[in-house]
């Protein structure tokens, strides 16, 4: 409160503000367009990260530093380009680490979109929009608007490809980092084609959908696109029913859920060369960046814990996961695409 009531003396003079405004104008006028083609792309998606949330974060950051808060600046606000897009929905944004050598970092926007059947959308429809470039129906993943939520037979022929899939076809390495389960709506839109965002494993699918030939999202994670780095939660959807969880072996609620008996982690490992699977921070830290071409890290049975509740000795932070992903992906001379939620 004293900081709020007693601003610095410099801020009381017009010259302070005029000098700052002139400096910002000079920097903007000196900005030159990028002359090179981007080699690496990092897409940061802060779910729910609207202008009011960003304002609160800015003020909190400034107050932690002993100021009033409003004068603070977030990392994303130092980028030379920012944008807004209208209409309701999930929001794109996020702090960005330094771009790897020789690469570019995608400037974040506050991106909001709608689904074609609803004004207020969900993360599946918005994920399909910003990763696949087309608007879709709510709760559907990687499908055009011709697909109907929950109707498996409308999947076939209505699939749309994501930027992650296209980057892989172009010879780039690709990765997903999320603090949710890796089969969740936002990351799922990068690789899956599903008439329901809730079809995490075959145990979550209706009999009709299984009979019509639809595959669950966890199965598609392993079999649809060759993803180099997969980091997040979602262990239980990858292993057979009653498989004890490595972190919570005495809790049956955390066991594997698959009815088909498949061990998708084992299938993924056997299909890749120089692949590693880890399930805790110790395992992630032990991975040498130059020793693997593929890395899967699943750190919780479902979603990972909020940062305030995270066990720092067992679960990596989103920063640690992102840094590990970049170090592995950047070894590809053709560049990489990384989605971070």
C-alpha angles and dihedrals in degrees: 000000000000088000090054093050098042113045117190114277091242091063090058093068125079090223092066092059096039092052092050093048092050091050092052092049092050091051092049093049092049093053112117125202116252109267097192131072113250113255100184128036127196117186113197117195118190103192109221092005100145130157093273092052091049090049091051091049092049092051093045091050091051094047091051086057091053099259134111090264106233092086092060122105127214119222092247090055090064092063115111093231130043132160145184129218123198133238132053129292146077116348130232121213143095147154112287127214120221112292115253117257112289093009140104130229120222111242110236124238131195093249123187127175141169135222119244093243099042139039092212107049137193130234094264095060093040092045089054089050099053097034100037101028098234132095116241143178120285118273094016123116128213093346134115123244089269089076118090122221112257095005108114096191091062090063099075114088093009098081118129125198124237129225088250091057092046092049090054091051088051090059098259125132114245136201147178126212121179141156089216124067111295088237092058123119101266099047090034091064088064094066113002136085107200135153088214130039088208096066092099094149134001088264088066094053128091118244091247093058092049091048091051091055104255118149126219121249095251090055090050091049089063100036111030107062130012099245115187100199126029116175128167140065132309108100097146095064093057102059137057122273116284092017103147115241112243093227099038104028094157096052111083091192088070095051124118115281107200116127095192092066094236122146100211093183090058091045091052093049094048092051095053135066119225091009127155134190123202133174105188142039093260091058092047093050090051094058111104110220094224096045101067136052094185128037129181118185119179109179104176136027090243128356120353118251124267113266092251090055098038119127098229093200096055108024125054121226123244088253092055093047092048093049092050091049093051093048091054098040097046092066089079108096089210091060132239148257119222127184115201122186 
